[in-house]
Amino acid sequence: MDNPACGVILRPMNTDIIIVGGGLNGPALALAAAQAGFTVTVIDSQPVPVHTDPAFDGRSYALALTSARLLRGIGIWPVIAANAQPMLEIKVTDGRAGEGPSPWMMHFDHAEIEEGPMGYLVEDRHLRRAFLDALAADNRITHLAGQTVVAQTVTAGGVQVTLANGEPLDAQLLVGSDGRKSGTAERAGIKRTGWDYGQTAVVCAVAHDKPHSGIAHQFFMPAGPLAILPLTENRSSIVWSERRARAQELVAMDDAAFLNALKPAFGSFLGNIQLTGARFSYPLNLTLANSLIAGRMALVGDAAHGIHPIAGQGLNAGLRDVAALADVLTTARSRGEDISSAQTLQRYQEWRRFDTATLALATDTFNRLFSNDNPLIRAARDMGMGLVNSAPRLRRGFMRQAAGLNGDLPSLMQG
Ligand SMILES: Cc1cc2nc3c(=O)[nH]c(=O)nc-3n(C[C@H](O)[C@H](O)[C@H](O)COP(=O)(O)OP(=O)(O)OC[C@H]3O[C@@H](n4cnc5c(N)ncnc54)[C@H](O)[C@@H]3O)c2cc1C
């Protein structure tokens, strides 16, 4: 469209916002933005049936209390609530396989904070299904599944992306929610900082004889942490981080051999255990985008910060990006400002930059400190755990952090 007043060509917009990446953070942002009145296009390389297959991804997520609030705000929570397991307590122990836990531990009980459970365990398949159905039900959202974005350019007043089939799409704002290897960030010239952990997380679910009582366990082993996270019924999700070569052996084992390898680390506190599905593995690395924004573009979720799963905070951090960006865009529009101007996007970057960098540093430090068999470091961290455990104010501080209650909360997370 020619604009004779300024002599530039303004292209018609397909939607206000294009989101590249329909994993978890992309759909959450699409729903938050659509409910605030924006039109949105979500583009994902994966065709829909892949996402709805329970075997697509064996992960479960420990969702912080504030993430559950966001999901409630965008209408997802009522759909998944029956399949969400409240996390009532967290027990953190130092240990070596076969030796049992060290006597030093940290015990966090939700009864010590007034807001309720610190979070909920939700299986990936339930969350994805709920997102896909909600995207389909909202007529302000266009969901292009099975389409890959291959190019992007800043245009006068907006941005244009090109799909692999050559089709161009225009919007005012582009959001990269395309995961750890974000092509959106790369095409915008954003460099990344990070390193490989040399660890791989082996993920699976087990059924057990005894009830877990809503208690999540984190055992710190010399090669990496083992998390046992309560799912609905007598089931738990396992996230077992091991050195890469050992993890490959664990994945290649048959079920009986894998259970024999798991049991000395898992212990017998939940009675007999059985595998309930496939095993999945995720090589672990840290990858931080050096900037969360570029011209007419913002990054959310793993595209902005891929961190170690040691504290189960990756998706929670992504959902904070989503809620903060939704607030920034809504405020900009209500003031009559350009939603993708440098000033608007800078407000988003300022809100999220410190929090994401601190979280990345904290998870990296925890992993280095705990995936370590040095007797001096072991003694120091055991004393540290004992100290935190005996100080109610420190304990409550940790619990509020796990629940996502600290910091400047976006409106969708305020409850
Ligand atoms: C073992 C493990 C356990 C974890 N446990 C927890 C936990 O308990 N709690 C928690 O909060 N977090 C946890 N996390 C982190 C969490 O899984 C991630 O933060 C989250 O899945 C990231 O979602 P996302 O939507 O940002 O990215 P992704 O899920 O990676 O989605 C990116 C999407 O972009 C699409 N895409 C990429 N490029 C293109 C393109 N060019 N065109 C179109 N589409 C494209 C891909 O197809 C993909 O669907 C865990 C992570 C791991 C590895």
The ligand as an SDF file (V2000), in Angstrom:
LIG
                    3D

 53 58  0  0  0  0  0  0  0  0999 V2000
   14.5600  -32.7230   31.0730 C   0  0  0  0  0  0  0  0  0  0  0  0
   13.8630  -31.4160   31.1950 C   0  0  0  0  0  0  0  0  0  0  0  0
   12.9770  -31.2000   32.2450 C   0  0  0  0  0  0  0  0  0  0  0  0
   12.3450  -29.9630   32.3840 C   0  0  0  0  0  0  0  0  0  0  0  0
   11.5100  -29.7660   33.4450 N   0  0  0  0  0  0  0  0  0  0  0  0
   10.9390  -28.5420   33.6170 C   0  0  0  0  0  0  0  0  0  0  0  0
   10.0860  -28.2930   34.7480 C   0  0  0  0  0  0  0  0  0  0  0  0
    9.8350  -29.1640   35.5850 O   0  0  0  0  0  0  0  0  0  0  0  0
    9.5550  -27.0390   34.9000 N   0  0  0  0  0  0  0  0  0  0  0  0
    9.8300  -26.0310   34.0120 C   0  0  0  0  0  0  0  0  0  0  0  0
    9.3640  -24.9070   34.2150 O   0  0  0  0  0  0  0  0  0  0  0  0
   10.6140  -26.2530   32.9270 N   0  0  0  0  0  0  0  0  0  0  0  0
   11.1790  -27.4790   32.6980 C   0  0  0  0  0  0  0  0  0  0  0  0
   11.9670  -27.6980   31.6120 N   0  0  0  0  0  0  0  0  0  0  0  0
   12.1460  -26.6080   30.6140 C   0  0  0  0  0  0  0  0  0  0  0  0
   11.0060  -26.6100   29.5760 C   0  0  0  0  0  0  0  0  0  0  0  0
   10.8770  -27.8860   29.0170 O   0  0  0  0  0  0  0  0  0  0  0  0
   11.2970  -25.5910   28.4750 C   0  0  0  0  0  0  0  0  0  0  0  0
   11.6220  -24.3580   29.0630 O   0  0  0  0  0  0  0  0  0  0  0  0
   10.0840  -25.4110   27.5670 C   0  0  0  0  0  0  0  0  0  0  0  0
    9.6670  -26.6320   27.0090 O   0  0  0  0  0  0  0  0  0  0  0  0
   10.4310  -24.4300   26.4270 C   0  0  0  0  0  0  0  0  0  0  0  0
    9.2870  -24.2000   25.6400 O   0  0  0  0  0  0  0  0  0  0  0  0
    9.3410  -23.2160   24.3840 P   0  0  0  0  0  0  0  0  0  0  0  0
    7.9470  -23.1220   23.8960 O   0  0  0  0  0  0  0  0  0  0  0  0
   10.0750  -21.9650   24.7400 O   0  0  0  0  0  0  0  0  0  0  0  0
   10.2810  -23.9440   23.3260 O   0  0  0  0  0  0  0  0  0  0  0  0
   10.1040  -25.3380   22.5840 P   0  0  0  0  0  0  0  0  0  0  0  0
    9.2530  -26.2700   23.3560 O   0  0  0  0  0  0  0  0  0  0  0  0
   11.4870  -25.7720   22.2170 O   0  0  0  0  0  0  0  0  0  0  0  0
    9.2830  -24.9760   21.2580 O   0  0  0  0  0  0  0  0  0  0  0  0
    9.8880  -24.3760   20.1480 C   0  0  0  0  0  0  0  0  0  0  0  0
    8.9820  -24.6380   18.9400 C   0  0  0  0  0  0  0  0  0  0  0  0
    9.4590  -23.8470   17.8480 O   0  0  0  0  0  0  0  0  0  0  0  0
    9.2600  -24.5660   16.6510 C   0  0  0  0  0  0  0  0  0  0  0  0
   10.1740  -23.9910   15.6460 N   0  0  0  0  0  0  0  0  0  0  0  0
   11.5240  -23.8830   15.7020 C   0  0  0  0  0  0  0  0  0  0  0  0
   11.9820  -23.2740   14.6020 N   0  0  0  0  0  0  0  0  0  0  0  0
   10.9030  -22.9630   13.8340 C   0  0  0  0  0  0  0  0  0  0  0  0
   10.7370  -22.3150   12.5730 C   0  0  0  0  0  0  0  0  0  0  0  0
   11.7930  -21.8290   11.8850 N   0  0  0  0  0  0  0  0  0  0  0  0
    9.4930  -22.1810   12.0510 N   0  0  0  0  0  0  0  0  0  0  0  0
    8.4080  -22.6450   12.7530 C   0  0  0  0  0  0  0  0  0  0  0  0
    8.5070  -23.2620   13.9520 N   0  0  0  0  0  0  0  0  0  0  0  0
    9.7370  -23.4170   14.4910 C   0  0  0  0  0  0  0  0  0  0  0  0
    9.5680  -26.0150   17.0390 C   0  0  0  0  0  0  0  0  0  0  0  0
    8.9090  -26.9140   16.1670 O   0  0  0  0  0  0  0  0  0  0  0  0
    9.0140  -26.0950   18.4590 C   0  0  0  0  0  0  0  0  0  0  0  0
    7.7040  -26.6230   18.5020 O   0  0  0  0  0  0  0  0  0  0  0  0
   12.6050  -28.9260   31.4460 C   0  0  0  0  0  0  0  0  0  0  0  0
   13.4920  -29.1510   30.3870 C   0  0  0  0  0  0  0  0  0  0  0  0
   14.1210  -30.3740   30.2560 C   0  0  0  0  0  0  0  0  0  0  0  0
   15.0730  -30.5840   29.1130 C   0  0  0  0  0  0  0  0  0  0  0  0
  1  2  1  0
  2  3  1  0
  2 52  2  0
  3  4  2  0
  4  5  1  0
  4 50  1  0
  5  6  2  0
  6  7  1  0
  6 13  1  0
  7  8  2  0
  7  9  1  0
  9 10  1  0
 10 11  2  0
 10 12  1  0
 12 13  2  0
 13 14  1  0
 14 15  1  0
 14 50  1  0
 15 16  1  0
 16 17  1  0
 16 18  1  0
 18 19  1  0
 18 20  1  0
 20 21  1  0
 20 22  1  0
 22 23  1  0
 23 24  1  0
 24 25  2  0
 24 26  1  0
 24 27  1  0
 27 28  1  0
 28 29  2  0
 28 30  1  0
 28 31  1  0
 31 32  1  0
 32 33  1  0
 33 34  1  0
 33 48  1  0
 34 35  1  0
 35 36  1  0
 35 46  1  0
 36 37  1  0
 36 45  1  0
 37 38  2  0
 38 39  1  0
 39 40  1  0
 39 45  2  0
 40 41  1  0
 40 42  2  0
 42 43  1  0
 43 44  2  0
 44 45  1  0
 46 47  1  0
 46 48  1  0
 48 49  1  0
 50 51  2  0
 51 52  1  0
 52 53  1  0
M  END
$$$$
